[in-house]
Amino acid sequence: MPATAPKPVLLELLRCPEPHHAPLAYDREENALTCSECAKVFRVEDGIPVMLLDSASGGGASGNGAAHHGE
């Protein structure tokens, strides 16, 4: 079953929940959104992005890769 992508208007509005609020890029193959600044990856379930920092992967989601942490 193919993954359900978020609506294009939603993709235009969404930003990373980190303080930098950078734009996100949608990866259709991975069915995920990736931050253009910190590279955190947010999964998409049934067309709904899961924008919880605790659920993000990559980009220092565990605290060991955040380039601007604490600034």
C-alpha positions in Angstrom: 0.0 0.0 0.0 1.5 3.4 -1.0 2.2 5.9 1.7 -0.2 8.8 2.0 1.6 12.1 1.5 0.6 15.3 3.5 -1.4 17.8 1.5 0.9 20.3 -0.4 -0.6 23.3 1.4 0.4 21.7 4.7 3.9 21.0 3.5 4.3 24.7 2.7 3.3 25.8 6.2 5.1 23.2 8.3 8.4 24.2 10.0 10.8 22.3 12.2 9.7 22.5 15.9 13.2 23.4 17.0 13.9 27.1 17.8 15.3 27.8 14.3 11.9 26.9 12.7 13.6 25.9 9.4 11.6 24.6 6.4 11.1 20.9 5.9 11.5 18.7 2.8 9.2 15.8 2.1 10.8 12.5 1.1 8.2 10.4 -0.7 10.2 7.2 -0.5 10.9 7.4 3.2 7.4 9.0 3.9 9.1 11.5 6.2 9.9 15.2 6.5 13.5 16.3 7.0 14.6 19.7 8.5 16.8 21.7 6.1 18.9 23.0 9.0 19.3 20.4 11.7 18.5 17.3 9.5 16.0 15.8 12.0 13.6 13.4 10.4 9.8 13.4 11.2 7.8 10.4 10.1 4.4 10.8 8.4 1.6 8.4 9.4 -1.5 8.3 7.3 -0.7 11.7 5.8 -0.2 13.3 9.2 3.3 14.5 10.1 4.4 13.5 13.6 6.2 16.7 14.7 7.2 15.6 18.2 10.9 16.2 18.9 11.0 13.1 21.0 9.8 11.0 18.0 12.3 12.6 15.5 15.3 10.7 14.3 18.7 11.9 13.0 20.1 15.3 13.2 21.0 15.0 16.9 17.5 14.1 18.1 19.3 12.3 21.0 21.3 15.4 21.7 24.6 14.4 20.2 24.5 16.3 16.9 22.7 19.6 17.4 25.1 22.2 16.1 23.2 25.2 17.6 22.1 23.7 20.9 22.1 26.2 23.7 22.6 29.3 21.5 
